[in-house]
């Protein structure tokens, strides 16, 4: 990217909040993320964050253990609210103004998601943390991230993961896999690269939403991504 983007949608998986523990919420991990967000936004970039809940519970996992899938997904959406409140606390302890907005109404804890209100918060310099996915079962938080990015007219979607970008194969299974610096949406689909679930990915392609996939566990990467510096793999309609 050329310079810091005007408005960013950051997708954080719940797992990154767990740190090395793998589950739960680790204060050190969430504190580091908050510090990098503070540093990366110093240029004035407007930031919305969609957060997952996999560190606490996944709807698909709950369904596999005997819960109804819709019930499991509802449990997963509630887990994202817990994570959103934890991240809000970490950010505000560092002097950043935030709002948590949820797709499932729970007014004592957060504002209901209203697109125009979310945009207004962003324009006022507040970080908007978007929880509870889309508010519907069967849709992933990746799909929620793309949907919200399109709705708020984000310049780029940053997908924070535990790998260094998009690879020719799963680098955990094949150490010889190589990373793409840039990639077309169509190329990723044709090569069956699992960047996101297909609903999220095709929506991003249909709306020409630039996507950056990067390793958020590497110190400094998140701040670099927020500043528009080269990190991970950039996916776009044309590269």
C-alpha positions as CSV (number, residue, x, y, z in Angstrom):
1,X,0.0,0.0,0.0
2,X,1.1,3.5,-0.7
3,X,0.9,5.3,2.7
4,X,-1.5,4.8,5.6
5,X,-5.0,3.9,4.5
6,X,-7.8,6.2,5.5
7,X,-10.1,3.6,7.0
8,X,-9.2,0.0,7.9
9,X,-11.2,-3.0,9.0
10,X,-9.0,-5.3,11.1
11,X,-10.1,-8.9,11.5
12,X,-8.7,-10.5,14.7
13,X,-9.2,-14.1,15.5
14,X,-10.0,-15.0,19.0
15,X,-7.0,-17.3,19.2
16,X,-4.6,-14.4,19.2
17,X,-6.1,-13.1,22.4
18,X,-5.1,-16.4,24.1
19,X,-1.4,-16.0,23.5
20,X,0.6,-19.1,24.0
21,X,-2.1,-20.7,26.2
22,X,-4.2,-21.5,23.2
23,X,-7.5,-20.7,24.9
24,X,-8.9,-18.1,27.2
25,X,-7.8,-14.5,27.3
26,X,-4.1,-13.6,28.1
27,X,-3.6,-10.1,29.5
28,X,-0.1,-10.0,28.0
29,X,-1.3,-10.9,24.5
30,X,-4.1,-8.5,24.4
31,X,-1.9,-5.8,25.9
32,X,0.6,-6.2,23.1
33,X,-2.1,-6.0,20.5
34,X,-3.5,-2.8,22.1
35,X,0.0,-1.2,22.1
36,X,0.5,-2.0,18.4
37,X,-2.9,-0.6,17.6
38,X,-2.1,2.6,19.4
39,X,1.3,2.8,17.6
40,X,-0.1,2.0,14.2
41,X,-2.9,4.6,14.4
42,X,-0.7,7.5,15.2
43,X,-1.2,8.8,11.6
44,X,-4.9,9.1,12.2
45,X,-6.2,6.0,10.4
46,X,-9.8,5.2,11.2
47,X,-10.1,1.7,12.6
48,X,-12.9,-0.8,13.0
49,X,-12.2,-4.3,14.4
50,X,-14.2,-7.5,13.9
51,X,-13.2,-10.0,16.5
52,X,-13.6,-13.8,16.7
53,X,-14.4,-16.0,19.6
54,X,-12.4,-19.2,18.9
55,X,-10.3,-18.8,22.1
56,X,-13.5,-19.4,24.1
57,X,-15.8,-21.5,21.9
58,X,-16.5,-22.2,18.2
59,X,-20.0,-22.8,16.9
60,X,-18.8,-25.7,14.7
61,X,-17.0,-27.3,17.6
62,X,-20.1,-27.0,19.8
63,X,-22.2,-28.5,17.1
64,X,-19.7,-31.4,16.8
65,X,-20.2,-32.0,20.5
66,X,-23.9,-32.4,20.2
67,X,-25.3,-28.9,20.4
68,X,-27.7,-27.7,17.6
69,X,-25.6,-25.7,15.1
70,X,-27.7,-22.5,15.5
71,X,-27.3,-22.8,19.2
72,X,-23.6,-23.4,18.9
73,X,-23.2,-20.4,16.7
74,X,-25.1,-18.2,19.1
75,X,-22.7,-19.3,21.9
76,X,-19.8,-18.4,19.6
77,X,-21.2,-15.0,18.9
78,X,-21.6,-14.3,22.6
79,X,-17.9,-15.3,23.0
80,X,-16.9,-12.6,20.6
81,X,-18.6,-10.0,22.8
82,X,-16.5,-11.2,25.8
83,X,-13.4,-10.7,23.6
84,X,-14.6,-7.3,22.4
85,X,-15.0,-6.0,26.0
86,X,-11.6,-7.3,26.9
87,X,-10.0,-5.6,23.9
88,X,-11.9,-2.4,24.7
89,X,-10.6,-2.3,28.2
90,X,-7.0,-2.8,27.0
91,X,-7.3,0.0,24.4
92,X,-8.9,2.5,26.8
93,X,-6.2,1.8,29.4
94,X,-3.9,3.2,26.7
95,X,-5.8,6.3,26.1
96,X,-7.8,5.3,23.0
97,X,-11.5,6.1,22.6
98,X,-13.5,3.1,21.7
99,X,-17.1,1.8,21.1
100,X,-18.2,-1.8,21.1
101,X,-21.1,-2.4,18.8
102,X,-22.9,-5.8,18.6
103,X,-25.0,-7.4,15.9
104,X,-27.1,-9.0,18.7
105,X,-28.7,-6.3,20.9
106,X,-27.4,-6.1,24.5
107,X,-27.6,-2.4,25.4
108,X,-26.2,-2.6,29.0
109,X,-22.9,-3.8,27.5
110,X,-22.6,-2.3,24.0
111,X,-24.3,-0.3,21.3
112,X,-26.4,-2.1,18.7
113,X,-24.6,-2.1,15.3
114,X,-26.0,0.6,13.1
115,X,-23.9,1.3,10.0
116,X,-24.3,5.1,10.0
117,X,-23.5,5.3,13.7
118,X,-20.5,3.2,13.3
119,X,-19.2,5.4,10.5
120,X,-19.8,8.5,12.7
121,X,-17.8,7.0,15.5
122,X,-14.9,6.3,13.1
123,X,-15.1,9.9,11.8
124,X,-14.7,11.1,15.4
125,X,-11.6,9.1,15.8
126,X,-13.0,6.3,17.9
127,X,-12.0,2.7,17.4
128,X,-15.1,0.6,16.7
129,X,-15.1,-3.0,17.9
130,X,-17.7,-5.0,16.1
131,X,-18.9,-8.1,17.9
132,X,-21.4,-11.0,17.6
133,X,-20.5,-11.6,13.9
134,X,-23.4,-10.9,11.5
135,X,-25.9,-11.8,14.2
136,X,-26.9,-14.9,12.3
137,X,-25.9,-18.5,12.6
138,X,-23.9,-20.3,9.9
139,X,-21.9,-17.2,9.0
140,X,-18.2,-17.0,10.1
141,X,-16.6,-13.9,11.5
142,X,-14.5,-13.7,8.3
143,X,-17.8,-13.2,6.5
144,X,-18.8,-10.6,9.1
145,X,-15.5,-8.8,8.6
146,X,-15.9,-8.6,4.8
147,X,-19.5,-7.5,5.2
148,X,-18.7,-4.7,7.7
149,X,-15.7,-3.6,5.6
150,X,-17.9,-3.1,2.6
151,X,-20.6,-1.4,4.7
152,X,-18.3,1.1,6.2
153,X,-16.4,1.7,3.0
154,X,-13.0,0.5,4.4
155,X,-10.0,1.0,2.1
156,X,-8.5,-2.4,3.1
157,X,-9.3,-5.5,5.2
158,X,-6.4,-6.7,7.4
159,X,-6.8,-10.3,8.3
160,X,-4.5,-11.0,11.3
161,X,-3.5,-14.7,11.5
162,X,-0.8,-16.9,12.9
163,X,0.9,-17.5,9.6
164,X,3.0,-15.1,7.5
165,X,0.5,-14.7,4.6
166,X,-1.0,-16.8,1.9
167,X,1.2,-19.8,0.8
168,X,1.2,-22.2,-2.1
169,X,0.3,-24.9,0.4
170,X,-0.3,-25.1,4.1
171,X,3.2,-24.3,5.5
172,X,2.4,-26.3,8.7
173,X,2.1,-29.4,6.6
174,X,4.7,-28.6,3.9
175,X,7.8,-26.7,5.0
176,X,8.7,-26.2,1.4
177,X,5.6,-24.1,0.7
178,X,6.3,-20.6,-0.5
179,X,4.5,-17.4,0.4
180,X,2.9,-15.1,-2.1
181,X,3.7,-11.4,-1.9
182,X,0.6,-10.5,-3.9
183,X,-2.3,-12.5,-5.3
184,X,-5.4,-12.1,-7.4
185,X,-8.7,-13.2,-5.9
186,X,-9.4,-15.3,-9.0
187,X,-6.0,-16.9,-8.7
188,X,-6.6,-17.9,-5.0
189,X,-9.9,-19.4,-6.0
190,X,-8.5,-21.3,-8.9
191,X,-5.7,-22.7,-6.8
192,X,-8.1,-23.5,-4.0
193,X,-6.1,-21.5,-1.4
194,X,-8.0,-21.4,1.8
195,X,-7.6,-17.7,2.5
196,X,-11.1,-17.4,4.0
197,X,-14.4,-19.3,3.7
198,X,-15.8,-19.0,0.2
199,X,-18.7,-16.8,1.2
200,X,-16.4,-14.2,2.7
201,X,-13.8,-14.5,-0.1
202,X,-16.3,-14.1,-3.0
203,X,-17.9,-11.1,-1.3
204,X,-14.5,-9.4,-1.0
205,X,-13.8,-10.1,-4.7
206,X,-17.3,-8.9,-5.8
207,X,-16.7,-5.6,-4.0
208,X,-13.0,-5.2,-5.0
209,X,-12.0,-5.1,-1.4
210,X,-8.2,-5.2,-0.9
211,X,-7.2,-7.9,1.6
212,X,-3.9,-8.2,3.5
213,X,-3.2,-11.5,5.3
214,X,-0.3,-11.3,7.8
215,X,1.1,-12.8,11.0
216,X,0.0,-10.8,13.9
217,X,2.1,-12.8,16.4
218,X,5.3,-11.2,15.0
219,X,5.9,-8.1,17.0
220,X,5.6,-4.9,14.9
221,X,3.5,-6.5,12.1
222,X,0.2,-5.1,13.2
223,X,1.5,-1.6,13.5
224,X,3.2,-1.9,10.1
225,X,0.0,-3.2,8.5
226,X,-2.0,-0.3,10.0
227,X,0.5,2.2,8.6
228,X,0.1,0.7,5.2
229,X,3.6,-0.8,5.1
230,X,4.3,-4.0,3.2
231,X,3.6,-7.1,5.3
232,X,2.2,-10.6,4.6
233,X,0.3,-11.2,1.4
234,X,-1.9,-8.7,-0.4
235,X,-4.9,-10.1,-2.2
236,X,-6.8,-7.9,-4.7
237,X,-8.9,-8.1,-7.9
238,X,-5.9,-6.8,-9.8
239,X,-2.3,-6.8,-8.5
